Amino acid sequence: MDFPTVLPVLWFGVIGFGVLMYVLLDGFVLGLGILAPFAEDGAQLDHMMNTAAPIWDGNETWLVLGGAGLLAAFPAAYALVLSTLYLPVLMMLIALIFRGVAFEFRFKATRGRRFWGGAFAIGSIVVAFAQGVILGALVQGLPQPTLAGGVNSSFAWFSPFSMLTGIALVFGYALLGAGWLVLKTEGALQALARTLTRPLVLVVVAFMGLVSAWLPFLDSRIMARWFEGGHFWWLAPVPALALLNALALWRAAKAQGRDSRPFVLTLTFFALGFAGLVLGLWPYIVPPHLTIWQAASSPSSQVFLGVGILLLMPAILGYTWWSYRVFRGKVEADSGYH
């Protein structure tokens, strides 16, 4: 392939990496909010939130990178996605703001702490559900734009499949949150997280199996991608590895003394699921109409923006690595990080 053909592939990789990093890093913070109703009292919820307090603000950087990269490198895809999915996107953004306000206000409030704790939980659940709906709508395929430049319906994203993926992502983020608590806490809170991990593994695996079984029937192209031309044999290792990963996660949930394993295995499980989606939908960035080459901006624009990414990406990665390294220890209920 020549250079102008390779450029959209590189940008697709950058945007995909940014989205995956956001899902992995902000996913466990959303998971803490989803698990907030399971806290025994306000002090235990404080402990849960303190595990993420020093690092959660930086996680949205990856969401901004993914959105800005999509606008710059694939403007046609950005226009179609935002015009069709503006309702769930708006719901996600409002809930992100609501969650952030609740996170900060709860620590400052002298009265109404229970209200802000509930607001943190509700905001986290709505964000997770909205992101799952957006994912499901993209995977299912967006309607063909009309000649007037609009789309067929403002509710084209609403379907049984998108509702399923919305609920699935709520449970997936809860699993990430449980793994994070096993990694960062000890005592009663860690025991609670371990207790929740195994049921969540079962639920998430069931949802992933249902979504994976449904996916090939959404579009004939997806069916062909998986089952024609011998593709199944080189794509099959991804779901096989995901099942093995789930089994290892199930066992790690009760294994004492290796507190990092549940969280690491959950991250790997999400990464394998993301890889399976990308492989199944390739080369479409907005199925079933836009491939990455059809949606790409001009090569000169992509090169110009690529220079900025080469400067920006190391800074984001460096900051992320540094912040997680500084706050890498366990979090005590009373004294914080140590």
WOBELKA-V388082 format. One record per residue. N is the residue number from 1. RES is the residue in one small letter. SS is DSSP state (H for helix, E for strand, - for the rest). OMEGA is omega in radians with two decimals (none if undefined). D_FIRST is the distance of its C-alpha to the first C-alpha in Angstrom with 1 decimal. Layout:
<<N:RES:SS:OMEGA:D_FIRST> <N:RES:SS:OMEGA:D_FIRST>>
//
This chain:
<<1:m:-:3.11:0.0> <2:d:-:-3.02:3.8> <3:f:H:3.11:6.7> <4:p:H:3.10:8.3> <5:t:H:-3.13:6.0> <6:v:H:-3.07:6.4> <7:l:H:3.12:10.0> <8:p:H:3.10:11.5> <9:v:H:3.12:10.6> <10:l:H:3.14:12.4> <11:w:H:3.06:15.1> <12:f:H:3.09:15.6> <13:g:H:3.13:16.2> <14:v:H:-3.12:18.6> <15:i:H:3.10:20.5> <16:g:H:3.11:20.7> <17:f:H:3.12:22.1> <18:g:H:3.13:24.6> <19:v:H:3.13:25.8> <20:l:H:3.12:26.2> <21:m:H:3.09:28.1> <22:y:H:-3.12:30.3> <23:v:H:-3.09:31.1> <24:l:H:-3.01:32.0> <25:l:H:3.11:34.0> <26:d:H:-3.13:35.7> <27:g:H:-3.12:36.0> <28:f:H:3.07:38.8> <29:v:H:3.03:40.7> <30:l:H:3.10:40.6> <31:g:H:3.08:41.7> <32:l:H:3.10:44.7> <33:g:H:3.12:45.7> <34:i:H:-3.14:45.3> <35:l:H:-3.09:47.5> <36:a:H:3.13:50.0> <37:p:H:3.13:52.5> <38:f:H:3.11:52.9> <39:a:-:-3.08:54.3> <40:e:-:-3.14:57.9> <41:d:-:-3.12:59.1> <42:g:H:3.14:58.1> <43:a:H:3.12:58.1> <44:q:H:3.05:55.6> <45:l:H:3.03:53.3> <46:d:H:-3.14:53.7> <47:h:H:3.12:52.6> <48:m:H:-3.08:49.5> <49:m:H:3.12:48.5> <50:n:H:3.12:49.3> <51:t:H:-3.10:46.6> <52:a:H:-3.01:43.9> <53:a:H:-3.08:45.8> <54:p:-:-2.97:44.5> <55:i:-:-2.98:40.8> <56:w:H:-3.09:40.2> <57:d:H:-3.08:39.8> <58:g:H:-3.06:36.6> <59:n:H:-3.13:34.8> <60:e:H:3.07:34.2> <61:t:H:-3.12:32.0> <62:w:H:3.08:29.1> <63:l:H:3.09:29.9> <64:v:H:3.12:29.9> <65:l:H:3.13:26.6> <66:g:H:-3.14:25.0> <67:g:H:3.13:26.7> <68:a:H:3.10:26.1> <69:g:H:3.11:22.4> <70:l:H:3.11:22.2> <71:l:H:-3.04:24.1> <72:a:H:-3.01:22.1> <73:a:H:-3.10:18.5> <74:f:-:-3.04:19.2> <75:p:H:3.13:22.4> <76:a:H:3.10:22.4> <77:a:H:3.13:22.3> <78:y:H:-3.12:25.0> <79:a:H:-3.12:27.2> <80:l:H:-3.12:27.1> <81:v:H:-3.08:27.8> <82:l:H:-3.13:30.5> <83:s:H:-3.13:32.2> <84:t:H:-3.01:32.4> <85:l:-:-3.03:33.1> <86:y:H:3.13:35.3> <87:l:H:3.08:38.3> <88:p:H:3.07:37.0> <89:v:H:3.10:35.1> <90:l:H:3.09:38.4> <91:m:H:3.13:40.3> <92:m:H:-3.09:38.0> <93:l:H:3.10:38.5> <94:i:H:-3.14:42.2> <95:a:H:3.06:42.6> <96:l:H:3.10:40.6> <97:i:H:-3.14:43.1> <98:f:H:3.12:46.0> <99:r:H:-3.14:45.0> <100:g:H:3.10:44.6> <101:v:H:-3.13:48.0> <102:a:H:3.14:49.6> <103:f:H:-3.09:48.2> <104:e:H:-3.06:49.8> <105:f:H:-3.10:53.0> <106:r:H:-3.13:53.9> <107:f:H:-3.10:54.4> <108:k:H:-3.02:56.5> <109:a:-:2.99:58.6> <110:t:-:2.99:62.1> <111:r:-:3.11:62.7> <112:g:-:3.13:60.2> <113:r:H:3.11:58.1> <114:r:H:3.11:58.0> <115:f:H:-3.11:56.7> <116:w:H:3.02:53.8> <117:g:H:3.07:53.0> <118:g:H:3.11:52.8> <119:a:H:3.08:50.7> <120:f:H:3.13:48.3> <121:a:H:-3.12:48.1> <122:i:H:3.12:47.7> <123:g:H:-3.13:45.1> <124:s:H:-3.14:43.0> <125:i:H:-3.13:43.3> <126:v:H:3.10:42.4> <127:v:H:-3.12:39.3> <128:a:H:-3.14:38.2> <129:f:H:3.14:39.0> <130:a:H:3.11:37.2> <131:q:H:3.08:34.0> <132:g:H:3.09:34.2> <133:v:H:3.11:34.9> <134:i:H:3.11:31.9> <135:l:H:-3.14:29.7> <136:g:H:3.13:31.3> <137:a:H:3.11:31.0> <138:l:H:-3.13:27.2> <139:v:H:-3.14:26.8> <140:q:H:3.14:29.1> <141:g:-:-3.14:27.3> <142:l:-:-3.08:28.5> <143:p:-:3.11:30.1> <144:q:-:3.09:28.6> <145:p:-:3.11:29.6> <146:t:-:3.14:32.5> <147:l:-:-3.14:32.8> <148:a:-:3.11:34.9> <149:g:-:3.12:32.1> <150:g:-:3.06:33.6> <151:v:-:-2.99:33.3> <152:n:-:-3.07:35.5> <153:s:-:3.06:37.4> <154:s:-:-3.14:37.9> <155:f:-:3.11:38.6> <156:a:-:-3.14:35.5> <157:w:-:-3.05:34.7> <158:f:-:-3.14:38.1> <159:s:-:3.07:37.9> <160:p:H:-3.11:39.2> <161:f:H:-3.14:35.8> <162:s:H:3.06:35.3> <163:m:H:3.11:38.9> <164:l:H:-3.13:38.2> <165:t:H:3.07:35.2> <166:g:H:3.12:37.3> <167:i:H:-3.12:40.1> <168:a:H:-3.11:37.9> <169:l:H:3.05:36.4> <170:v:H:3.12:39.9> <171:f:H:3.11:40.8> <172:g:H:3.09:37.6> <173:y:H:3.07:38.3> <174:a:H:3.09:41.9> <175:l:H:3.06:40.8> <176:l:H:3.13:38.8> <177:g:H:3.12:41.9> <178:a:H:3.10:44.1> <179:g:H:3.10:42.0> <180:w:H:3.14:42.1> <181:l:H:3.05:45.9> <182:v:H:-3.13:46.2> <183:l:H:-2.91:44.3> <184:k:H:-3.05:46.2> <185:t:-:3.08:49.8> <186:e:-:3.02:52.7> <187:g:H:-3.01:55.8> <188:a:H:-3.11:56.4> <189:l:H:3.09:53.2> <190:q:H:3.10:51.0> <191:a:H:3.08:53.1> <192:l:H:-3.13:52.5> <193:a:H:3.11:48.7> <194:r:H:3.13:48.8> <195:t:H:-3.12:51.0> <196:l:H:-3.00:48.5> <197:t:H:-3.06:45.4> <198:r:H:3.06:46.1> <199:p:H:3.12:46.9> <200:l:H:3.08:43.8> <201:v:H:3.14:41.6> <202:l:H:-3.11:43.1> <203:v:H:-3.11:42.5> <204:v:H:3.09:38.9> <205:v:H:3.11:38.1> <206:a:H:3.11:39.8> <207:f:H:3.14:37.9> <208:m:H:3.09:34.5> <209:g:H:3.13:35.5> <210:l:H:3.12:36.6> <211:v:H:-3.13:33.5> <212:s:H:3.12:31.3> <213:a:H:-3.11:33.5> <214:w:H:-2.98:33.4> <215:l:H:-3.10:29.7> <216:p:-:-3.10:28.7> <217:f:-:3.12:31.4> <218:l:-:-3.07:30.3> <219:d:-:-3.12:27.7> <220:s:H:3.13:26.9> <221:r:H:3.13:23.1> <222:i:H:3.08:24.0> <223:m:H:3.14:26.3> <224:a:H:-3.13:23.7> <225:r:H:-3.06:21.2> <226:w:H:-2.89:23.9> <227:f:H:3.12:25.9> <228:e:-:3.04:24.0> <229:g:-:3.13:22.0> <230:g:-:-3.11:23.2> <231:h:H:-3.05:21.4> <232:f:H:-3.02:24.8> <233:w:H:3.08:25.0> <234:w:H:3.02:22.1> <235:l:H:-3.07:22.8> <236:a:H:3.13:26.6> <237:p:H:-3.11:26.7> <238:v:H:3.09:26.2> <239:p:H:3.11:29.4> <240:a:H:3.09:31.2> <241:l:H:3.11:30.5> <242:a:H:3.11:31.7> <243:l:H:3.09:34.9> <244:l:H:3.11:35.6> <245:n:H:3.13:35.0> <246:a:H:3.11:37.4> <247:l:H:3.10:40.0> <248:a:H:3.11:39.8> <249:l:H:3.09:40.2> <250:w:H:-3.14:43.2> <251:r:H:-3.09:44.8> <252:a:H:-3.09:44.0> <253:a:-:-3.11:45.7> <254:k:-:-3.10:49.1> <255:a:-:-3.13:48.4> <256:q:-:3.03:50.5> <257:g:-:3.10:49.6> <258:r:-:-2.96:45.8> <259:d:-:-3.11:45.4> <260:s:H:-3.00:41.7> <261:r:H:-3.13:40.5> <262:p:H:-3.12:40.9> <263:f:H:-3.13:38.9> <264:v:H:-3.14:36.1> <265:l:H:3.07:35.9> <266:t:H:3.06:35.9> <267:l:H:3.13:32.9> <268:t:H:3.13:31.1> <269:f:H:3.09:32.1> <270:f:H:-3.13:30.7> <271:a:H:3.10:27.4> <272:l:H:3.07:27.1> <273:g:H:3.11:28.0> <274:f:H:3.12:25.3> <275:a:H:3.11:22.7> <276:g:H:3.10:24.1> <277:l:H:-3.12:23.8> <278:v:H:-3.13:20.2> <279:l:H:-3.13:19.3> <280:g:H:-3.08:21.6> <281:l:H:-3.09:20.3> <282:w:-:0.12:16.5> <283:p:-:-3.08:14.6> <284:y:E:3.01:17.6> <285:i:E:2.98:18.8> <286:v:E:3.14:22.0> <287:p:-:-0.08:22.7> <288:p:-:-2.96:23.2> <289:h:-:-2.97:22.1> <290:l:E:2.95:19.3> <291:t:E:-3.12:15.8> <292:i:H:-3.14:14.2> <293:w:H:3.11:12.3> <294:q:H:-3.08:15.6> <295:a:H:-2.99:17.6> <296:a:-:2.99:15.6> <297:s:-:-3.09:17.5> <298:s:-:3.12:16.4> <299:p:H:-3.14:14.0> <300:s:H:3.10:17.2> <301:s:H:-3.13:19.0> <302:q:H:3.10:16.5> <303:v:H:-3.14:16.5> <304:f:H:-3.14:20.3> <305:l:H:3.12:20.8> <306:g:H:3.08:18.6> <307:v:H:3.10:21.1> <308:g:H:3.12:23.8> <309:i:H:3.13:22.2> <310:l:H:3.10:22.0> <311:l:H:-3.03:25.7> <312:l:H:-3.04:26.8> <313:m:H:3.10:25.2> <314:p:H:3.12:27.1> <315:a:H:3.14:30.3> <316:i:H:3.13:30.0> <317:l:H:-3.14:29.3> <318:g:H:3.12:32.1> <319:y:H:-3.13:34.5> <320:t:H:3.13:33.8> <321:w:H:-3.09:34.3> <322:w:H:-3.09:37.4> <323:s:H:3.13:39.1> <324:y:H:3.09:38.7> <325:r:H:3.14:39.9> <326:v:H:-3.10:42.9> <327:f:-:-3.03:43.9> <328:r:-:-3.04:43.1> <329:g:-:3.04:46.6> <330:k:-:3.14:48.7> <331:v:E:3.10:50.3> <332:e:E:-3.11:54.1> <333:a:-:-3.05:55.8> <334:d:-:-2.99:58.1> <335:s:-:3.10:56.6> <336:g:E:-3.08:52.9> <337:y:E:3.04:50.3> <338:h:-:none:51.6>>
//
